[in-house]
Amino acid sequence: STSVRDRVEQLRTTITDHNHHYYVLDDPQVPDAEYDRLFRELQAREAEYPELATTTSPTQRVGSAVETNFAQVIHRIPMLSLDNAFSADELRDFDRRVRERLNRGKTAGESSTKEHSTEDHSTEGEGSKEERTIEYVCEPKLDGLAVSLHYQNGELVRAATRGDGYTGEDITANIRTIASVPLTLRGGDFPQTVEVRGEVYMPRAGFDRLNQRLGGRGEKTFVNPRNAAAGSLRQKKSSVTARRPLEMCAYSVAVSDESALPPTHWKGLQQVSEWGFRINPEMSLANGADQCLEAYEALMAKRDRLPYEIDGIVFKVNRLDLQQQLGFVSRAPRWAIAQKFPAEEELTV
Ligand SMILES: Cc1ccc2cc(C(N)=O)cc(O)c2n1
């Protein structure tokens, strides 16, 4: 009857919203008991009315004990790895190459479109082009596993590992069990096809608890959170993945209709956050290489206090039109670079 259908719809919307606040915003709206009651009511009504079943219901995350093999997925846009800078000088070289390449590309007198925005704008240097300062987005480089998520009409339809950058494994069933991955995009204005890429990782606390659980059962433990995340994502039974403390942070977005995206990477990530993804709160903007190096030092100083492991910082040219002009070298984008921290002293086991 419509009243049951309406109630089920209302429960799905409410529970999805509570999930977003709890898992993505770390800001629960209701006590756990209230959430559990709603969740159990939805499960009961869906069991009573199987014709109402849909894969986008929040009850459909828990995964199944059925073993799945991982089909191959070809990445429409290769998931390239990042070039590395191992010193401040190498970062300065990167910034200089970016400026020189952009200047070469500019013909004399070409007017530069200014983006009059509040929080981010890349200043076109006055006078000769050499002084132009490039605005970068600075992001912590999470030590996890890169994944690509595809949404059609706002619904998660496929998730894949990076693999070798060109083909990955279909891990949709396992990705669906991660609470900070939205099964449906929030809000209403998103393009028909959206691809969000990000890093799946295991926070330190969850990693320690998992190893205690595995060790307590005499099972093999994981060496580090990155291996634990990789191993958990490649479980053949998604019901096992569902019990692993995995989280995801989005770091890039591609859409079918480019005009739907804002003109900078920073604003693109804000958009992705509105669609329901977690983005990393340590992200910042920097003008030029000196401010990037300040961000590098600041992030390295707080590295051990973060609740997850990072192995460096990623700098990306903020304006997408400049990223477009810079393109990629065979392996890695010309518009981005990661600067790695010195390896952490061996974990004291
Ligand atoms: C383009 C690209 C490739 C790999 C990345 C990896 C991370 C990461 N490990 O957090 C962050 C990024 O912004 C990335 N961006």
The ligand as an ORCA input file, in Angstrom:
! r2SCAN-3c Opt
* xyz 0 1
  C      45.851     12.664     -9.155
  C      46.054     11.965     -7.850
  C      46.598     10.665     -7.824
  C      46.768     10.029     -6.597
  C      46.406     10.682     -5.406
  C      46.570     10.069     -4.139
  C      46.175     10.768     -2.987
  C      46.304     10.139     -1.641
  N      46.995      9.013     -1.505
  O      45.764     10.675     -0.672
  C      45.635     12.067     -3.073
  C      45.493     12.668     -4.312
  O      44.981     13.909     -4.433
  C      45.866     11.990     -5.494
  N      45.695     12.600     -6.710
*
